[in-house]
Amino acid sequence: MRILIRPRLPILLLMVLTPGIPELLTGSTPISNLVFNPIGLVVGLILDIGLYTTGALLIREFAVIFRKGWGSILLLGAAYGIAEEGFEVHTFFQPGGSPVGVLASYGHAYGVNWLWALGLATFHACYSIALPLLLARLWFPEVRDARWFDRGALALVGAIFALNVVGFGLLVGHGPSPAALAFFVAVAAVLVALARAVPRDLLSVRPGPSRIGRLGIALTGTLLWDAWLFVLIVSGAHVGLSAWVVAAIFVGVNLVALAIVLTQVGTVDLERSEYAFATGMLVMLFLWDVIVEFSVPGILAVAAVYAYLLYRLGRRIARRTAPGPPPGAAQPAPPPVA
């Protein structure tokens, strides 16, 4: 079994981004446990790496091996969300309490928290899988299309992922009914089959320059989190909207973001556009930490670390994409030797 890339920094980066973005940066795993329960935090993060990072690596290798694009990655990301929230921790079927809250009843039917399931499958597809993979591609473009593992190492990664999902699924209560389990297994299987079948260019941007600036692209990236905030606010405010209407608006906002990307973003200077979109996604989490999670000790330090990593990535892309001297131009003379 071999890791095929050297150095192995891209894998280490994914270990930082996943589970860091969906767990530490959202406050789901409080960084304050570093003081109050350090052993629990370390063990939890190791287990999360065994779930989030292995899931992202499996999806990335799938896309490379079968030459697939973002359409397949998002479909597999949704399947990952079902595996984590449905098969492992069972929040799709949780009758109450944290983290589902009011969504355990609002949008609940036949033993399933449908609105929660829709939101979390979308969240994991975008924030737990697609965003970390996009950032890793931007940071290490030289290995973007290369395999990172041989078959044996990839089988080991898959075994770790499966052991996490099945093992915790057997330990966690409020599991699904046989009918609900069969339904979500079928949905996950369909998503995987679609990911294998759809063309590589399903969600490719249009050729040519972008029609909107990078600020507009960044604002488009915020819509993904805005849609989930809408669900949380409306469900908690009891404004009387049907859960079906809320679900339709949630899906509609995400489709608007997708439509803007596909019709307004171009292939020219694509790396900077991708960076702008990722920045918009992350800025919403930074604002979430400042406005909502600010009382959690250390959460602002976590946001600062990820903001710094984002800044360093921006500098890296700027240097890489800076226009060089035209062909045949005279090169500057070296400085004189003292």
Rosetta blueprint (number, residue, H / E / L):
1 M L
2 R L
3 I E
4 L L
5 I L
6 R L
7 P L
8 R L
9 L H
10 P H
11 I H
12 L H
13 L H
14 L H
15 M H
16 V H
17 L H
18 T H
19 P H
20 G H
21 I H
22 P H
23 E H
24 L H
25 L L
26 T L
27 G L
28 S L
29 T L
30 P L
31 I L
32 S L
33 N H
34 L H
35 V H
36 F H
37 N L
38 P H
39 I H
40 G H
41 L H
42 V H
43 V H
44 G H
45 L H
46 I H
47 L H
48 D H
49 I H
50 G H
51 L H
52 Y H
53 T H
54 T H
55 G H
56 A H
57 L H
58 L H
59 I H
60 R H
61 E H
62 F H
63 A H
64 V H
65 I H
66 F L
67 R L
68 K L
69 G L
70 W H
71 G H
72 S H
73 I H
74 L H
75 L H
76 L H
77 G H
78 A H
79 A H
80 Y H
81 G H
82 I H
83 A H
84 E H
85 E H
86 G H
87 F H
88 E H
89 V L
90 H L
91 T H
92 F H
93 F H
94 Q L
95 P L
96 G L
97 G L
98 S L
99 P L
100 V L
101 G H
102 V H
103 L H
104 A H
105 S L
106 Y L
107 G L
108 H E
109 A E
110 Y L
111 G L
112 V E
113 N E
114 W H
115 L H
116 W H
117 A H
118 L H
119 G H
120 L H
121 A H
122 T H
123 F H
124 H H
125 A H
126 C H
127 Y H
128 S H
129 I H
130 A H
131 L H
132 P H
133 L H
134 L H
135 L H
136 A H
137 R H
138 L H
139 W H
140 F L
141 P H
142 E H
143 V H
144 R L
145 D L
146 A L
147 R L
148 W L
149 F E
150 D L
151 R H
152 G H
153 A H
154 L H
155 A H
156 L H
157 V H
158 G H
159 A H
160 I H
161 F H
162 A H
163 L H
164 N H
165 V H
166 V H
167 G H
168 F H
169 G H
170 L H
171 L H
172 V L
173 G L
174 H L
175 G L
176 P L
177 S L
178 P H
179 A H
180 A H
181 L H
182 A H
183 F H
184 F H
185 V H
186 A H
187 V H
188 A H
189 A H
190 V H
191 L H
192 V H
193 A H
194 L H
195 A H
196 R H
197 A H
198 V L
199 P L
200 R L
201 D L
202 L L
203 L L
204 S L
205 V L
206 R E
207 P L
208 G L
209 P L
210 S L
211 R L
212 I L
213 G L
214 R H
215 L H
216 G H
217 I H
218 A H
219 L H
220 T H
221 G H
222 T H
223 L H
224 L H
225 W H
226 D H
227 A H
228 W H
229 L H
230 F H
231 V H
232 L H
233 I H
234 V H
235 S H
236 G H
237 A H
238 H L
239 V L
240 G L
241 L L
242 S L
243 A H
244 W H
245 V H
246 V H
247 A H
248 A H
249 I H
250 F H
251 V H
252 G H
253 V H
254 N H
255 L H
256 V H
257 A H
258 L H
259 A H
260 I H
261 V H
262 L H
263 T H
264 Q H
265 V L
266 G E
267 T L
268 V L
269 D L
270 L H
271 E H
272 R H
273 S H
274 E H
275 Y H
276 A H
277 F H
278 A H
279 T H
280 G H
281 M H
282 L H
283 V H
284 M H
285 L H
286 F H
287 L H
288 W H
289 D H
290 V H
291 I H
292 V L
293 E L
294 F L
295 S L
296 V L
297 P L
298 G L
299 I H
300 L H
301 A H
302 V H
303 A H
304 A H
305 V H
306 Y H
307 A H
308 Y H
309 L H
310 L H
311 Y H
312 R H
313 L H
314 G H
315 R H
316 R H
317 I H
318 A H
319 R H
320 R H
321 T H
322 A L
323 P L
324 G L
325 P L
326 P L
327 P L
328 G L
329 A L
330 A L
331 Q L
332 P L
333 A L
334 P L
335 P L
336 P L
337 V L
338 A L
